[in-house]
Amino acid sequence: MIEIQILRDEKERAIMGLKKRGFTEERLLLVDQIIDLDDRRKAAQTRLDGLLSERNSLSEEIGNFFKSGKAAEANQLKDKVQSIKNEAETVEAALGEIKVTLDELLVSLPNIPHSSVPNGLTPEDNVVYKAWSKEMPKLYAGAVPHWELAEKYNLIDFKLGAFITGSGFPLYRGKGARLQRALISFFLDQAQNAGFEEIQPPLMVNSDSAYATGQLPDKEGQMYYMEKDDLYLIPTAEVPLTNMFRGQIIAESELPIKVTGHTPCFRREAGSYGADVKGLNRVHQFDKVEIVQIEHPDRSYETLHKMLDHVAQLLDQLELPYRILHLCGGDMGFTSALTYDFEVFAAGQQRWLEVSSVSNFESFQANRLKTRYKDANGKIHLVHTLNGSALALARIVAALLENNQSEEGIRIPAALIPYTGYDFIGTAD
């Protein structure tokens, strides 16, 4: 949630940023509405505080009159106190309504994009931040997409997964399951080597947690909801990992805090039919290793680029061609101030597949989380939160299978062999 003070002090930047998100002039009036409501909130709070202070003073005076035997004077003041009490109740009720309306407007306002965010409203407007400059994989004439490889080598059973649960819930088996486990262990070890503490979080969260990181109310339709328990299956480990720090005041010396976790992720992902959603290209359940940082505002963009380097070296070790996209304002998530997407090239499909988003949320999530730090002078400030996929397995598996296929079988990248225990998948397996 945007800090109101940002809208006041940096109104022009906020307006320009919201225009990047596609806000029309009419929608931009929301900024003035919020500022006006906040002015009314402050005025009402000031009036209420004054009335309560006056009531308390008069009540003390009444007590003194009674003690000194001046009952008539005391009773005269009691009528005035009752009048003040009635007005205070009216002001308090109005203040409550203002706060509710103000919160509703603030929750509907997305984060303000960083000044470097490109203009544009669709994925086609995203800018290539880093292009792949090396040679692309060259496949043999009979190369096929991963869903055919998965069937040929008995690695993933899409039909059985659909029979057990439904479309978009793949069942991994044999060397396919072991490849999944190997990737998870590899990603977690790399994160631990980079200084991240490994966490095994819950796979379900309450509505407070989903609200705090911005999934509610923006992405309610994308999450699986268990009505009887009022719980949501997590769409990403970002939600429980970031909520570890909800409501905390952190010492400045403890920043940054770095945590990582592997979880299954659950997304309803209603989409179209066709090759773009076939196989592992879009699924409802997939595994992912997430990295999260709680950082000092002065260092958050330096940290963002360190996180980019971390994800990039993972892909380098997996020998996967990748590119990094700088997302335009219209394609960024609701809570993000700046996002970079990583895409890997899947040679069997001749297409780029998104495998990671790395984002800086600045103080947007922290304002909802009420996660703050105390500086050396004892002052309290909101932290900045960042996260990134490091990495999402479904499409990584797709690209690994497709890019390393040959007529004889599928080669395993050297970095993974200590984790898989095998270096090749062949027809005899």
N, C-alpha and C positions, 0 to 999 in steps of 0.2 A: 504494500500500500504506500502510495506516495506521501512523503512528509508535506504537510500543508505549507510549512515554511519555505520549501523549495518552490512551490507555486507562487508564493508571495515575492521571495527574493530573486527568483530566477524565472519570472513569468515568461519573458521572451524566449528563453531556451526551451521552456516547457511547451509553449505554443509551437515552436519550430519542430520539436521532437514529435509531438502528436500529429502534426501534418505529415511527417514521414510515415506514420502509421496509417495514414489515409483519413484522418479526421477532417470532416467538412467544417466550414465556418460555423454552421449551426451547432455541431457537436462540440466545437471549441468553446462555446458559451458555457460549457460545463465548468471550465476553470474559474470563470468569474462567479458562477453560482456557488462553487465551493468556497471561494474567498469571502463572498457576501454572507454565506451561512456561518462561516467561522467568525466573522465580525459580530453577527447576531449572537452566536454562542458566547463569545467573550463578554458582550454587553450584558447578556442575561446572567452569566455567572457572576459578573461584578455586582449587578443589582442584587442577586440572591445573597452573595456574601455580605453586602452592606445591610440587608434586611436582617439576616441572622445575627450579625454583630450588634445591630441596634436592639433586637429582641433580647439578646443576652444581657446587654447593659441595663435595659429597663427591668428585666426580671431580677437582676441583682439589686436595683434601686427599690423595687417593690419589697423585696426581702428586708432591706434596711428600714423601710417605712414601718413594716409590721413589727420589727424588733423594737422600734422606738415608740410604738403605740399610735402611729399615725395611719389608722386603717382607712380613713376617707381618701387620703392622698394615694394610698396603695391601690384602692379599688378603682380610682380614676385612671391610673396607669395600666391596670389590668385590661381595660377596654382598648387602650391603645396597642397593647401587646397582642390582643386577639386580632385586631385589624392588621397588624404587621404579619402575624402568623398566616392569616388568610391570603394576603398578597404574596407572601413567600411561597405558599403552596401553589398558587397560580403561576408564579415565575418558574418554580421548579418543574412543574408539568410542561410548560412551554419549552424549557431548557431540554427536557428529556426528548421531546418531539424533534427539536432542532438537531440533537445529537444523533438520533436514529436516521433522519434524512441525510445528514452530513456523512455518516458512515456508509449509507447506501450509495451515495454519489462517489465517495472515495474508492469503494470497492469496485465500482464499474470503470475506474480510470486505470489504464495499463501503465506500465513503467515508462519513464521518459527515455528514449533512445540516446545513447552516447553520441556526441557530435560527429564521430567518425562513421556512424552507421549510414550506409548508402541509401539514397532515395529509391523508391520502388514499392510496389504493392504485391508482387507475385514472385514465386521462386525463380522465374526467368530474369528477374531484376537483381538477383544476388550476384556479387562480384567475386571472381576467383582471386583469393588472397595469396594462395600458393598453388601453382600448377605442377603437374608431374612432368619432369623433364627427361626422365630416363626412358629406356625402351619398354614398350608394352609387351605383355606375354604373347608369344606366338604359339598358337595351338595347331594341332594336326587337323587334317581335313574333316575328320568325323567327330570333332569336339561337340559336346552337348551341354545344356544347362544343368545346374546342380540337382534339380529334382529327378532328372533321368539318371545321373550318377548315383544319387542316393538309393534309387531302386535297384540299379545294376549291381551295386556292391553291398546291398542290404544294410545301409547306414541309417536311414531315416524312413519310417513308414508313415506316410501322410494319410493313407486310407485307414489304417488301424487307429491312428490318433483321432481321426474324424469319427470313426465308429464308437470309440470309447467316450469321447467328449463332444467333438464337433469340428467343423472346418477351422483351421488356424491353430490347432493344437497338435504339433508334430510329436511323434514318438521316436526317440533316438534309441538305437540298439547296437550292440557289438562295438565295433571300432568307431562308429558314429557317436555312441554315448561316451566312449573313452576320449574321443577328440574334444567333445564338449567339456569334460572334466579337466582335460589337459589345458585347455584355453583358460578356464576359470582359475586354475592354480597358477598358471603363467602370469596372468594379469594381476592377481593378488600379490604374488611374490614381487613383481615389478613395482607395484604401488608401495609395498612395505619397504623395499629398497630405497624408494624416494621419500621416505619419512612419514607415510600415512599409517595411522593406527587401524588395524583390521577390526571391523565390527560385524557381528551377525545380528541384524535387526529383526524386529517382527515384520511379518509379511502383510499384516493388516494394520490400519490406523483409524483413529477416530476422526470425527469431523473437525475438531479443533486443530489437529495436526494437518489435515488436508487443506484447511483454510489458511493456516499459517504459512505454508509454502506456495500458496496460490492456485492449488488444484480446484479449490472451491472458492467462489461459485463458477469460475471460468470453464473448468473441464469436467464438470459433474457427469456429463453424458458419456465421457470416455472411460469412466471407471466402473468396475464391477462393485455393486453395492449389496450388502447383506442387511436387509431391512430389519429382521428380527433383533440383530445385535447392534444395529446402527454403526457398522464398520465398513471400511472400504479396502479392497485388495489394492496393494500399492501398484501404481503405474511405473514407478522407478524407485530405487533405493534412496534417491535424493530426499524423499519425503520423510522417512523415519530418521535418516542420518542427520538432516538439518534440524529436525525437531528435538534432537538430543539437547540442543542448546536453547530451547524455547524458555523465555522468562529469566534467563541467566544474565548476571552482570559479571563480565570476565575481566580479569586484570590485564592491563595493556601489555604487560610483559609475557603473557601467555599466548599472544597472537604471533603467527597464525596457528590455528588449530586445524590439523589435517586428519581426516578420517576416510576410510574406504570400506566398501562392503559388497559382497556378491549376493544377489537375490534373483529369484524369478521375478519377472515383471508382467503385469496383467493389464491389457488394454483392449477395449471393445473394438476399436479401430474399424468402424463401419466404412467400407470402401467399395470400389468398383471391381469388376471382374477383368481378367486378362493377364498377360504375362507380367505386368508390373506388380501384381499381388500374388503371383504363383509361387508355390514352394515356400521358401523361407523369406521371400521378399517382404511379406507382411503377414504377421502372425499375431495371435491374441495372447500367447504366453511365450516368453523368451527369457534367457538368462543374460545378466549384465553385471559388470563390475563398475561401480560408481566411485568417483573421487569427489570429496566435498571439502571446501576450505572456509573457515571463518577468519576474516582478515581485517587488518586495519585499513580504513578508507584511503589513506595515503599510498598504500602499497598494492591495492587490489588489481590494478591493471598490469603492473609488473608480474603479479602472481598469475593473472590470466594467461599471459604469454608463456610462463613456465609450465602451466598446465597443457598448453598447446604443444610445447616441446615434448612433454611426457607422452601424450597420445601419439605424436608423430614417431617417436622412437619405438613404440610398440609395433606400429605398422611396418616400420623399417625392418625390425627383427623378424616379422612374419613374411617379409618379402612381398608385400602387397602394394601395388601402385595406388597412390592416393592423391587427392587434391583437397585443399581447404577453401571453403566458401565463407565470405563475409556476408552475413545475412542482411538483406535490406529491411527497412522499417516495417513493411507490410507482411514479411514472412517470419518475423521474430515472435517468440513466445510472449504471452501476456506479461510475464513477470521480469523478462530480461531487459537489461540496458544495452547489452552487446553480446552477440552470439556468433561463434564460428562453428560451421559444420564440417566434419570430415566425411568424405566419400571415397570408397574403394572401387576399383574397376573390376567388374566380374566379366572375364573374357568370354565365358560360355554364352552369356547373354548380350555381350557388347554394350554394357550399360554401367553407369555409376550408381552405387548403392550407398545411402547414408548409413554410417556406422557409429557416429559420435556427434554430440553437440557439447560445446564447451562455452559456458556463459558466465558473465558477471551480472549479478542482480543489484549491485550497489546496495543501498539501504532498503530496497523495496520489500524483500522478504523479512529483513530484520525488524522493520517497523511493525509488521504483523506478528512476528515471533516475540517481539519485545526482548530481543537479544542485543545487549549493549556491552560496552567496555568502559572501564574507569581509567582515566589518564593519570599522569603523575601528580596533577593538581587536585585530584579527587572529583573532577567533572565527569559526567556520564554522557556517552555518545553512542549512537547506533553503529554496529559493525557493518561490514560488507560481507555478503555471502556469494560463493562461487561454486559451481559444480561442473562435472564433465563425465561423459561415458568413456570408460577406459578398460574394456570396450563392450559394445553390444554384440552378443555372440551369433545370433541367427544369421545376419548378413555377412559376418566375418567367415562363418562356416561356409556359406554359399560361395564367397569369393575364393577361399582356400581350395575348395573342391574343384571349382571351375578352372582356376588359373594353373593348377598343378596337375591337370589330367594329361594322360598320354594314352596311346593304344594299349599299353600294358597295365595301366592302373593310375594311382594318384600318389604323387610324391608329398612327403611331409616336410615342411621347412625345418632347417637344422635347429632353430631355437626351441622348437616344440618337441623334438625327439626325446629329450630327457623326461618329458612329462607324459607323452603317449606310450613310450616303450616300444614303438614301432616306427619305421621310417617310410613305409610304403603300404598302400592299400591296393591289393590285387584281386583278381577274380577268384583266386583259390582261397581267399580268406573266409 
